[in-house]
Amino acid sequence: MDVRRRLRELGFSERDSGILADHFLEAEAAGKTGHGLSRVEWLATQEFDLKAKPERVIAEEGFERWEGRGAVGYLTLAEICRAQAAHPPRHARVIVAAETFPTGMLGYWVRRLADGGLVAALTTTSPRRLAHPDGGPKLTGTNPLAIGIPSTDGQSVVSDVSMAKAPHGDVIAGLASPEDVVPFGGEQAYKSFALAVGLQLLVDSLTGGGYGAVMLVARPEADPVPAFRDLADGTRLPGDRARR
């Protein structure tokens, strides 16, 4: 598939097609195919304002608020990451983004910031697909949490975990069934459900509802990664690129 050409056929601009294609191709390379090329045709089934541009409506040293304005969520996060890299916080900053969906592989976004020298944490909400492990109504999204830690050794550590046994993207890609979209952990699934609830309400309380994102970026005060890698003694750490 010529992914950029296909995205242009869907109506995305040359610039936006490049942003989306880079995300999908990186997801494929990372083995996260549920966030990869299968999302191109999925986008064709969704309704977005292809001319919409996300807007930063509050810009303070320690806080920003963005509105998606109907744009595809990937593009909102791309603009937020670009803005943080261009003007990083003096110490730390919380960024709240409303109307931000879909957001894709969150590790992709925090890696961009970590590779630029910033500590980053990001969570987002999505359609309510997780019920309590004991049953009942769908209460939360799969609500992933991603954390990126930069290092002077050039190898950022990136943790990216969905609160579901299988994310909805795997259903879209044909890798899982809807019955797999449940809190992960088996008999301990109440723990991931609790995290999903906490993240859902965190984002909802700061964005005002709807699908949104909350990000923390900060300048690191130390570099614990090299010593941690020595301690790991060759164990592959989260987010490490596959060795060729």
Backbone bond lengths (Angstrom), bond angles and torsions (degrees), N, CA, C in turn:
res aa  C-N    CA-C-N  psi(-1)  N-CA   C-N-CA  omega(-1)  CA-C   N-CA-C  phi
1 M - - - 1.460 - - 1.525 110.00 -
2 D 1.319 116.42 130.93 1.462 120.72 169.27 1.518 106.00 -84.20
3 V 1.322 115.69 91.99 1.453 120.57 -168.35 1.531 111.94 -64.84
4 R 1.314 116.89 -38.53 1.465 118.53 179.93 1.533 111.23 -66.10
5 R 1.313 116.36 -41.31 1.461 118.81 178.87 1.521 110.74 -64.42
6 R 1.333 116.74 -41.49 1.465 119.70 -179.85 1.530 110.60 -63.47
7 L 1.310 117.70 -40.24 1.460 120.45 178.17 1.524 111.45 -65.94
8 R 1.323 116.34 -36.21 1.457 119.22 175.15 1.528 110.06 -64.13
9 E 1.326 117.17 -37.42 1.464 120.55 177.65 1.521 111.67 -63.54
10 L 1.338 116.06 -29.49 1.462 120.00 178.28 1.528 111.98 -78.08
11 G 1.320 116.99 -6.57 1.457 120.51 175.88 1.508 115.60 108.08
12 F 1.329 118.56 0.18 1.461 121.05 178.96 1.530 110.20 -75.61
13 S 1.311 115.93 146.89 1.459 120.63 177.88 1.526 110.08 -67.75
14 E 1.332 115.28 167.43 1.464 119.61 178.53 1.524 110.51 -58.54
15 R 1.333 116.51 -44.63 1.467 120.86 -179.33 1.519 110.86 -63.98
16 D 1.331 117.46 -48.66 1.457 120.57 -177.31 1.525 111.13 -66.88
17 S 1.334 116.58 -35.68 1.469 119.58 176.97 1.514 110.87 -61.42
18 G 1.334 116.68 -38.88 1.457 120.13 178.74 1.510 112.20 -66.03
19 I 1.337 116.99 -40.93 1.467 121.15 178.75 1.522 110.14 -62.50
20 L 1.321 116.43 -47.39 1.468 120.52 -179.10 1.527 111.36 -65.92
21 A 1.320 116.42 -44.72 1.462 119.89 -178.81 1.521 111.37 -61.24
22 D 1.319 117.49 -41.95 1.463 120.22 179.37 1.526 110.65 -60.07
23 H 1.334 116.39 -40.97 1.466 120.15 179.13 1.524 110.65 -64.68
24 F 1.327 117.55 -48.49 1.463 120.73 -176.81 1.527 111.39 -64.51
25 L 1.318 117.11 -40.18 1.457 119.91 -179.16 1.526 111.56 -70.27
26 E 1.329 117.31 -36.12 1.469 120.40 175.60 1.521 110.58 -64.88
27 A 1.344 116.66 -39.42 1.460 119.99 177.43 1.528 110.59 -62.29
28 E 1.317 117.01 -42.63 1.470 120.10 177.47 1.525 110.69 -60.63
29 A 1.341 116.31 -44.58 1.466 120.21 -178.78 1.521 111.86 -64.32
30 A 1.350 116.48 -30.04 1.461 121.09 -179.62 1.527 112.08 -85.59
31 G 1.336 117.70 -1.25 1.454 120.68 -178.30 1.510 113.61 81.11
32 K 1.349 117.34 9.76 1.469 121.26 178.59 1.533 108.64 -96.04
33 T 1.329 115.95 65.21 1.467 119.98 -171.77 1.526 112.53 -65.76
34 G 1.332 117.27 -21.24 1.452 119.43 175.85 1.515 112.45 -64.78
35 H 1.341 116.33 -19.17 1.459 121.49 175.96 1.527 110.98 -110.62
36 G 1.321 116.46 13.49 1.447 120.74 -175.47 1.518 113.81 -99.49
37 L 1.330 115.80 -135.63 1.461 120.92 -171.54 1.525 113.18 -65.56
38 S 1.326 117.67 -21.56 1.466 119.40 177.09 1.519 111.53 -61.57
39 R 1.330 116.59 -21.04 1.461 120.37 -178.54 1.531 112.98 -75.91
40 V 1.323 116.88 -16.82 1.468 118.93 -178.42 1.527 110.14 -64.63
41 E 1.330 116.65 -52.14 1.465 118.93 -179.73 1.525 111.14 -71.49
42 W 1.320 117.01 -27.13 1.471 119.41 174.88 1.522 109.84 -63.64
43 L 1.339 117.03 -40.74 1.458 119.86 178.04 1.525 111.37 -59.23
44 A 1.327 115.82 -31.99 1.463 119.64 -179.23 1.524 111.72 -65.71
45 T 1.336 117.38 -19.62 1.470 121.05 -179.66 1.517 112.57 -93.42
46 Q 1.346 117.15 -4.57 1.456 121.51 -175.87 1.530 110.74 -101.45
47 E 1.317 115.54 162.32 1.458 120.74 178.25 1.534 110.09 -110.48
48 F 1.315 115.65 114.92 1.454 122.25 176.61 1.528 108.47 -133.51
49 D 1.309 115.40 157.51 1.452 120.72 173.59 1.522 107.36 -88.76
50 L 1.316 116.60 102.49 1.454 120.52 -173.47 1.524 112.74 -68.07
51 K 1.323 117.69 -15.28 1.460 120.72 177.98 1.525 112.35 -97.45
52 A 1.330 116.91 -4.06 1.466 120.43 -176.70 1.528 110.50 -70.11
53 K 1.317 115.22 146.74 1.455 122.03 177.47 1.527 109.03 -125.71
54 P 1.327 117.97 127.83 1.472 119.43 176.23 1.519 110.23 -61.25
55 E 1.327 115.49 150.07 1.457 120.25 -176.38 1.522 110.82 -131.68
56 R 1.322 116.41 135.26 1.460 122.14 173.27 1.525 107.01 -86.48
57 V 1.334 116.24 112.96 1.463 120.20 -174.05 1.526 112.83 -100.47
58 I 1.331 117.12 -17.44 1.471 122.08 172.34 1.524 107.08 -133.62
59 A 1.313 116.40 129.40 1.464 120.80 179.66 1.518 108.82 -134.49
60 E 1.319 116.46 97.45 1.457 122.74 176.14 1.523 107.87 -119.58
61 E 1.324 116.48 167.46 1.460 119.33 -177.71 1.523 112.22 -58.80
62 G 1.332 116.29 -42.65 1.461 119.26 -175.75 1.518 114.69 -106.36
63 F 1.341 117.28 4.27 1.472 118.97 -176.37 1.522 110.29 -154.53
64 E 1.329 115.06 137.75 1.460 121.27 171.66 1.521 109.51 -134.59
65 R 1.313 115.81 146.44 1.464 121.64 171.31 1.524 108.42 -124.62
66 W 1.331 114.27 132.34 1.455 121.68 178.69 1.523 109.26 -119.86
67 E 1.325 115.24 149.18 1.462 122.28 173.56 1.524 108.01 -118.46
68 G 1.336 115.88 130.62 1.455 119.42 -178.58 1.517 113.51 -69.24
69 R 1.317 116.88 -29.13 1.469 122.50 177.51 1.525 113.03 60.11
70 G 1.344 116.72 25.44 1.459 119.64 179.38 1.506 115.05 92.16
71 A 1.334 117.60 -1.29 1.463 120.85 178.40 1.524 110.70 -74.52
72 V 1.326 116.46 158.22 1.457 121.33 174.15 1.530 108.58 -61.87
73 G 1.332 116.68 134.62 1.455 120.65 -174.19 1.519 114.82 -57.37
74 Y 1.348 117.05 -34.34 1.458 119.55 177.09 1.535 110.41 -54.17
75 L 1.322 115.57 -42.12 1.463 120.31 -175.38 1.522 111.42 -71.55
76 T 1.336 116.20 -32.56 1.460 119.28 175.62 1.524 110.41 -65.15
77 L 1.339 117.33 -46.36 1.465 119.73 179.10 1.522 111.67 -65.44
78 A 1.321 117.00 -35.40 1.462 119.96 177.52 1.525 110.58 -61.71
79 E 1.331 116.72 -42.39 1.459 120.45 -179.97 1.530 110.91 -68.92
80 I 1.324 116.80 -38.16 1.465 120.13 177.50 1.527 110.51 -63.35
81 C 1.321 117.26 -45.63 1.466 120.07 179.25 1.524 111.28 -62.39
82 R 1.323 116.35 -40.95 1.461 119.97 178.49 1.532 110.57 -60.78
83 A 1.330 115.64 -42.83 1.464 120.25 -178.83 1.521 111.78 -66.07
84 Q 1.338 117.58 -38.28 1.470 119.88 -179.55 1.523 111.12 -69.59
85 A 1.321 116.48 -38.08 1.461 119.88 178.65 1.524 111.02 -67.11
86 A 1.328 115.62 -36.20 1.460 119.65 -179.00 1.524 111.98 -73.17
87 H 1.328 116.41 -35.18 1.468 121.26 -178.56 1.530 109.11 -137.27
88 P 1.326 117.45 76.03 1.463 120.13 -178.53 1.518 111.72 -66.52
89 P 1.321 117.04 157.73 1.468 119.71 -179.39 1.520 111.59 -70.11
90 R 1.325 115.01 155.41 1.465 119.71 174.83 1.531 109.02 -63.71
91 H 1.318 115.96 -43.46 1.462 120.94 177.10 1.531 110.32 -127.08
92 A 1.349 116.98 -65.56 1.458 120.52 -178.22 1.521 109.05 -150.62
93 R 1.336 115.17 158.20 1.462 120.45 -179.34 1.531 109.18 -149.26
94 V 1.315 116.05 138.24 1.458 122.77 172.03 1.526 107.83 -101.02
95 I 1.318 116.01 131.89 1.460 121.83 177.99 1.523 108.35 -119.18
96 V 1.314 116.41 125.97 1.463 123.48 178.47 1.520 107.27 -112.28
97 A 1.329 117.04 131.11 1.456 121.26 -179.23 1.523 109.83 -127.58
98 A 1.328 116.02 117.01 1.463 121.49 176.77 1.527 109.45 -93.76
99 E 1.331 115.74 161.11 1.469 121.58 -179.58 1.526 110.65 52.35
100 T 1.316 116.38 51.10 1.461 120.77 -175.53 1.520 109.93 -124.88
101 F 1.329 116.00 97.05 1.470 123.21 -178.06 1.529 108.12 -164.37
102 P 1.338 116.88 142.12 1.458 130.19 -9.83 1.527 110.17 -78.61
103 T 1.312 116.28 163.75 1.462 120.65 -174.43 1.523 113.79 -119.58
104 G 1.335 117.00 -9.21 1.461 120.50 171.74 1.511 114.79 72.55
105 M 1.320 114.62 -148.22 1.462 122.98 -176.89 1.529 108.13 -80.31
106 L 1.326 117.09 104.28 1.459 119.81 -172.83 1.523 112.65 -64.01
107 G 1.325 116.55 -29.09 1.457 119.01 177.68 1.522 112.55 -59.37
108 Y 1.323 116.83 -28.48 1.468 121.33 178.31 1.524 110.54 -61.11
109 W 1.334 116.18 -42.17 1.461 120.37 -176.14 1.530 111.43 -74.37
110 V 1.328 118.10 -44.51 1.467 118.26 -179.31 1.522 111.11 -70.50
111 R 1.332 117.47 -27.32 1.470 118.96 175.91 1.527 110.44 -64.89
112 R 1.326 116.95 -40.72 1.460 119.66 178.29 1.523 110.92 -57.15
113 L 1.313 115.94 -42.31 1.459 119.79 -179.39 1.527 111.39 -73.40
114 A 1.328 116.56 -42.37 1.465 119.54 179.78 1.523 111.35 -63.78
115 D 1.329 116.81 -41.76 1.463 119.27 178.27 1.525 111.32 -64.24
116 G 1.332 116.35 -20.33 1.454 120.75 175.31 1.524 113.39 -91.75
117 G 1.342 117.00 4.74 1.457 120.71 174.12 1.514 115.86 99.19
118 L 1.338 118.17 8.29 1.459 120.49 -179.00 1.527 111.53 -110.17
119 V 1.326 116.13 139.02 1.464 120.88 167.10 1.525 107.23 -71.68
120 A 1.325 117.57 138.04 1.461 120.38 -177.92 1.517 110.64 -144.08
121 A 1.327 115.76 140.96 1.465 122.33 171.92 1.518 106.94 -133.10
122 L 1.325 116.45 140.12 1.462 121.18 -174.21 1.513 110.20 -145.12
123 T 1.321 116.29 134.00 1.457 121.37 170.95 1.516 108.71 -135.24
124 T 1.325 116.18 152.42 1.460 121.50 -179.45 1.522 109.66 -141.44
125 T 1.326 115.23 159.69 1.464 120.30 175.27 1.522 109.73 -110.14
126 S 1.312 114.64 164.90 1.461 122.23 -175.35 1.525 107.84 -153.34
127 P 1.330 119.06 179.69 1.469 119.42 178.85 1.531 112.27 -51.52
128 R 1.313 115.29 144.85 1.473 120.76 -176.14 1.525 109.74 -70.90
129 R 1.327 115.97 110.69 1.464 121.42 -176.95 1.525 113.00 -127.46
130 L 1.341 118.29 -9.04 1.460 120.39 -177.72 1.521 110.48 -106.14
131 A 1.314 114.97 127.11 1.460 121.69 173.01 1.527 108.88 -101.84
132 H 1.317 116.58 168.24 1.462 120.66 172.53 1.531 108.56 -59.21
133 P 1.332 118.32 145.15 1.470 120.15 178.71 1.522 113.49 -54.33
134 D 1.335 117.69 -25.25 1.465 120.33 178.55 1.522 112.78 -85.37
135 G 1.342 117.22 -2.21 1.454 121.20 179.63 1.513 112.04 108.77
136 G 1.321 115.30 -174.65 1.455 120.51 -179.23 1.510 111.60 108.02
137 P 1.334 117.60 -169.20 1.463 121.07 -176.15 1.521 112.45 -70.74
138 K 1.329 116.02 157.99 1.463 121.19 173.39 1.529 107.74 -70.19
139 L 1.310 117.16 123.07 1.457 121.16 -172.20 1.525 114.59 -111.32
140 T 1.318 117.12 -30.73 1.471 118.98 -174.89 1.516 110.52 -137.12
141 G 1.328 114.30 165.55 1.451 119.55 168.16 1.519 110.42 -76.13
142 T 1.304 116.31 -179.13 1.473 119.62 176.57 1.534 110.65 -76.19
143 N 1.322 116.70 -15.14 1.472 125.78 163.88 1.529 114.85 41.02
144 P 1.332 117.52 68.86 1.463 119.90 178.73 1.523 112.08 -68.39
145 L 1.318 114.37 160.21 1.465 122.72 175.35 1.515 107.67 -131.37
146 A 1.330 116.70 125.87 1.463 121.30 179.19 1.521 109.41 -123.66
147 I 1.332 115.64 140.76 1.464 122.41 179.78 1.521 108.04 -132.56
148 G 1.317 116.65 129.70 1.458 121.84 177.39 1.517 110.72 -119.16
149 I 1.323 116.52 129.29 1.468 122.30 -179.20 1.529 108.62 -121.02
150 P 1.338 117.83 118.14 1.468 119.81 -179.44 1.514 111.56 -76.60
151 S 1.333 115.38 164.04 1.462 119.81 177.27 1.513 110.18 -150.06
152 T 1.315 115.11 147.47 1.460 120.40 177.23 1.522 111.71 -68.30
153 D 1.345 117.76 -14.08 1.464 119.15 177.53 1.522 112.00 -82.79
154 G 1.344 116.45 1.76 1.455 120.37 177.11 1.511 114.76 79.59
155 Q 1.323 117.81 7.74 1.457 121.50 -179.40 1.529 109.70 -120.20
156 S 1.320 115.83 89.09 1.456 120.23 178.40 1.529 110.00 -64.37
157 V 1.329 115.44 144.93 1.461 121.00 172.96 1.525 107.57 -96.33
158 V 1.319 116.88 128.75 1.460 121.91 -176.14 1.528 109.41 -130.05
159 S 1.322 116.28 114.52 1.465 122.01 174.73 1.528 108.03 -104.37
160 D 1.314 116.49 133.49 1.467 121.47 -176.47 1.523 107.58 -146.02
161 V 1.334 116.38 108.31 1.464 120.56 -173.38 1.523 110.19 -132.13
162 S 1.329 116.22 127.93 1.463 122.03 170.39 1.517 108.31 -85.49
163 M 1.317 116.68 151.09 1.459 120.29 179.11 1.531 112.41 -83.77
164 A 1.329 116.76 6.73 1.461 121.08 179.92 1.526 110.96 -107.56
165 K 1.313 115.78 151.13 1.461 121.35 174.06 1.517 109.62 -56.65
166 A 1.313 117.08 -43.71 1.462 123.24 174.11 1.518 107.81 -136.29
167 P 1.327 118.86 126.74 1.465 119.95 178.42 1.519 110.52 -70.16
168 H 1.330 114.69 160.15 1.461 119.24 -177.73 1.527 111.68 -61.80
169 G 1.331 116.32 -28.16 1.456 119.24 177.81 1.519 112.53 -58.88
170 D 1.336 117.20 -33.62 1.463 119.79 177.66 1.521 111.14 -68.58
171 V 1.324 116.65 -29.46 1.468 119.75 174.72 1.529 109.39 -68.35
172 I 1.329 116.62 -44.48 1.460 120.96 178.23 1.525 111.00 -58.67
173 A 1.342 116.05 -40.06 1.468 121.13 -178.24 1.518 112.83 -80.98
174 G 1.328 118.45 -1.93 1.456 121.46 -179.33 1.515 114.32 77.10
175 L 1.332 116.45 19.67 1.470 121.26 -177.95 1.518 112.81 -97.46
176 A 1.320 117.03 -10.51 1.464 121.40 -179.19 1.520 108.19 -151.88
177 S 1.319 115.37 165.70 1.466 121.13 177.51 1.524 108.78 -102.82
178 P 1.336 117.92 160.09 1.463 119.46 177.62 1.527 112.79 -56.92
179 E 1.326 117.34 -26.51 1.468 120.96 179.42 1.524 112.31 -68.43
180 D 1.342 116.64 -15.58 1.466 120.50 178.33 1.526 112.32 -85.07
181 V 1.322 116.70 -8.77 1.471 119.83 -179.46 1.526 108.04 -86.85
182 V 1.323 113.72 77.36 1.467 123.55 -179.43 1.521 107.25 -137.33
183 P 1.335 119.02 160.97 1.467 119.71 177.78 1.531 111.35 -56.28
184 F 1.327 116.88 134.55 1.462 119.35 -178.58 1.522 110.73 -77.16
185 G 1.323 115.17 158.75 1.461 119.52 172.75 1.506 116.16 120.23
186 G 1.346 118.02 -0.01 1.461 118.83 178.66 1.519 111.46 59.27
187 E 1.332 116.75 -123.33 1.459 120.45 -179.16 1.531 112.05 -67.99
188 Q 1.323 117.14 -16.25 1.464 121.72 178.22 1.536 112.15 -100.35
189 A 1.320 116.97 16.33 1.467 120.66 -174.34 1.518 113.05 -62.98
190 Y 1.332 117.11 -19.42 1.462 118.72 178.51 1.529 111.28 -62.24
191 K 1.350 117.10 -24.38 1.460 120.48 179.59 1.534 110.85 -70.54
192 S 1.328 116.72 -47.16 1.465 118.79 178.53 1.521 110.40 -68.72
193 F 1.320 117.32 -32.84 1.463 119.83 176.21 1.524 110.40 -63.94
194 A 1.327 116.72 -41.05 1.461 120.35 178.22 1.528 110.95 -61.91
195 L 1.328 116.86 -40.92 1.460 120.00 176.84 1.525 110.77 -64.28
196 A 1.334 116.33 -42.48 1.464 119.77 179.34 1.523 111.00 -60.29
197 V 1.332 116.83 -42.40 1.463 120.78 178.92 1.530 110.30 -64.01
198 G 1.328 116.66 -46.38 1.458 120.06 -179.84 1.519 112.13 -59.96
199 L 1.331 116.76 -43.95 1.456 120.59 -179.82 1.530 111.34 -68.34
200 Q 1.338 116.25 -38.95 1.464 120.13 177.51 1.527 110.78 -57.98
201 L 1.319 115.82 -49.72 1.460 119.90 -175.58 1.528 111.81 -73.51
202 L 1.331 117.46 -30.52 1.460 120.89 174.11 1.529 110.24 -59.73
203 V 1.335 115.69 -52.02 1.465 119.70 -178.44 1.528 110.75 -65.66
204 D 1.344 116.73 -45.79 1.464 119.77 -178.77 1.527 111.61 -60.05
205 S 1.337 116.34 -39.75 1.462 119.13 -176.89 1.522 111.94 -68.85
206 L 1.327 117.35 -28.77 1.462 120.67 -177.36 1.528 113.20 -93.30
207 T 1.335 116.91 -28.52 1.465 119.17 -179.18 1.522 112.20 -93.83
208 G 1.339 116.99 -22.88 1.455 120.62 -176.16 1.504 113.63 94.05
209 G 1.332 117.52 8.01 1.460 121.34 178.30 1.517 111.74 107.68
210 G 1.317 115.63 174.57 1.451 119.88 -172.17 1.514 109.58 76.80
211 Y 1.319 116.70 -179.61 1.462 119.43 179.39 1.525 109.32 -79.42
212 G 1.321 115.92 135.56 1.450 118.51 -176.84 1.514 112.39 -155.19
213 A 1.318 114.74 -175.41 1.458 121.86 -178.27 1.519 109.50 -142.26
214 V 1.323 115.43 149.29 1.462 121.92 172.90 1.520 107.51 -130.84
215 M 1.316 115.88 128.41 1.460 121.81 -178.23 1.526 109.69 -127.08
216 L 1.320 115.55 143.67 1.457 122.93 170.29 1.515 107.43 -117.57
217 V 1.328 116.72 129.88 1.464 120.73 171.69 1.516 107.90 -125.52
218 A 1.328 116.25 144.08 1.466 120.36 -177.61 1.519 109.47 -153.97
219 R 1.321 114.60 152.59 1.465 120.10 173.04 1.525 108.72 -80.93
220 P 1.320 118.13 130.09 1.465 119.21 -179.88 1.522 111.75 -70.22
221 E 1.316 115.82 146.80 1.465 122.21 175.86 1.521 111.54 -98.06
222 A 1.338 116.22 -12.05 1.467 120.81 -178.74 1.515 108.17 -155.60
223 D 1.319 116.38 169.82 1.470 121.84 177.72 1.529 108.86 -123.88
224 P 1.345 117.03 90.57 1.459 120.06 -178.11 1.521 113.75 -83.15
225 V 1.336 117.53 -5.47 1.465 119.39 -170.50 1.529 113.32 -67.58
226 P 1.339 121.39 -49.05 1.475 119.45 -178.26 1.529 112.97 -56.28
227 A 1.340 117.26 -44.37 1.462 119.69 179.38 1.528 110.72 -65.40
228 F 1.330 116.02 -35.96 1.467 119.19 178.82 1.527 110.27 -67.32
229 R 1.329 117.07 -38.44 1.468 119.59 176.77 1.527 111.00 -64.08
230 D 1.325 116.23 -39.20 1.468 118.72 176.56 1.524 109.94 -61.32
231 L 1.325 116.62 -42.47 1.457 121.21 178.61 1.525 110.91 -63.15
232 A 1.347 116.61 -37.41 1.468 121.11 -178.90 1.523 111.62 -69.62
233 D 1.337 117.63 -21.59 1.468 122.44 173.84 1.524 112.04 52.91
234 G 1.335 115.81 51.06 1.459 120.09 175.31 1.507 115.22 91.58
235 T 1.324 118.16 -8.44 1.464 120.24 177.35 1.521 109.43 -64.50
236 R 1.320 116.85 134.64 1.461 120.73 179.15 1.519 109.29 -68.00
237 L 1.321 116.33 126.94 1.450 121.46 -179.30 1.534 110.65 -95.72
238 P 1.334 117.26 159.45 1.468 119.91 -178.51 1.531 111.91 -55.86
239 G 1.309 114.52 132.62 1.453 120.36 177.38 1.516 115.07 85.61
240 D 1.332 118.58 -4.22 1.457 119.79 178.01 1.524 109.69 -63.01
241 R 1.305 116.41 136.13 1.452 121.25 177.58 1.524 109.15 -67.44
242 A 1.321 115.01 145.14 1.469 119.18 177.18 1.527 109.14 -64.83
243 R 1.315 116.11 137.06 1.452 120.33 179.51 1.519 109.19 -80.20
244 R 1.327 115.43 135.65 1.465 120.97 -179.68 1.521 110.43 -98.08
